[in-house]
Amino acid sequence: ESGEGRSAHAGQATVFGHKRRVEEVRYWSEEEHSLFLVGVQRFGARNYRALSQFIKTRTPTQVRTHLEKYLHKLQVRKPSTCSEKNL
């Protein structure tokens, strides 16, 4: 395929005049994550739409998924500090 008729923009591709969502694996940049943390303080953790608009490069669904992974990561780290008390 030569890719003619396609152009990618922020998670969407235009295929012969029709917008289609493009699934791509993309990690959050440090800047996006920093904006995420500031946004959580400002708008609350569950306000995905406001966080998405604040970050500008992520959809509400991507924000929700990032929050879930971030909270999981924090939970995984917590037990290690608790087990150190028992040493």
C-alpha positions in Angstrom: 0.0 0.0 0.0 1.3 3.4 -0.9 -0.9 5.1 1.8 -2.4 7.6 -0.7 -5.5 9.3 0.5 -4.4 8.9 4.2 -3.2 11.4 6.6 -2.9 10.9 10.4 -3.8 13.5 13.0 -3.9 13.0 16.7 -5.4 9.5 16.7 -7.5 9.8 13.6 -6.8 9.1 10.0 -8.6 10.4 7.0 -9.2 7.6 4.5 -10.6 9.0 1.2 -12.5 11.7 3.0 -13.8 9.6 5.9 -12.4 10.0 9.4 -11.5 6.8 11.1 -10.0 6.2 14.5 -6.5 4.8 14.4 -5.4 2.5 17.2 -1.8 3.2 18.1 0.4 2.3 21.1 1.8 5.5 22.4 3.3 6.2 25.8 2.5 9.3 27.8 5.2 11.9 27.6 6.5 13.5 30.8 4.7 16.7 29.8 1.4 14.9 29.4 1.8 13.1 32.7 2.7 16.4 34.5 -0.4 18.0 33.0 -2.4 14.9 34.1 -1.2 15.4 37.7 -1.9 19.1 37.8 -5.3 18.4 36.2 -6.2 15.8 38.8 -5.5 18.4 41.5 -7.6 21.0 39.7 -10.5 19.0 38.4 -10.6 15.8 40.4 -9.4 12.3 39.3 -12.7 11.2 37.8 -13.4 14.2 35.6 -12.1 12.6 32.5 -13.5 15.1 30.0 -12.0 18.1 31.8 -8.7 16.4 32.2 -8.8 15.5 28.5 -9.5 19.1 27.5 -6.7 20.3 29.9 -4.1 17.9 28.5 -5.3 18.5 24.9 -3.5 15.4 23.4 -5.6 12.7 25.1 -9.2 11.5 24.9 -11.3 11.0 28.0 -10.9 7.2 27.5 -7.2 7.5 27.4 -7.2 9.7 30.5 -9.4 7.1 32.3 -7.0 4.3 31.4 -4.0 6.3 32.4 -5.6 7.0 35.8 -6.3 3.3 36.3 -2.8 2.3 35.5 -1.3 5.2 37.6 -3.5 4.2 40.7 -2.5 0.5 40.2 1.2 1.5 40.1 0.8 3.5 43.3 -1.0 0.5 45.0 1.8 -1.9 44.0 4.4 0.4 45.5 2.6 0.8 48.9 2.8 -2.8 50.2 6.6 -2.8 49.8 6.9 0.0 52.4 4.5 -1.8 54.8 6.5 -5.1 54.6 9.7 -3.2 55.4 8.2 -2.4 58.9 8.2 -6.2 59.6 11.9 -6.6 59.0 
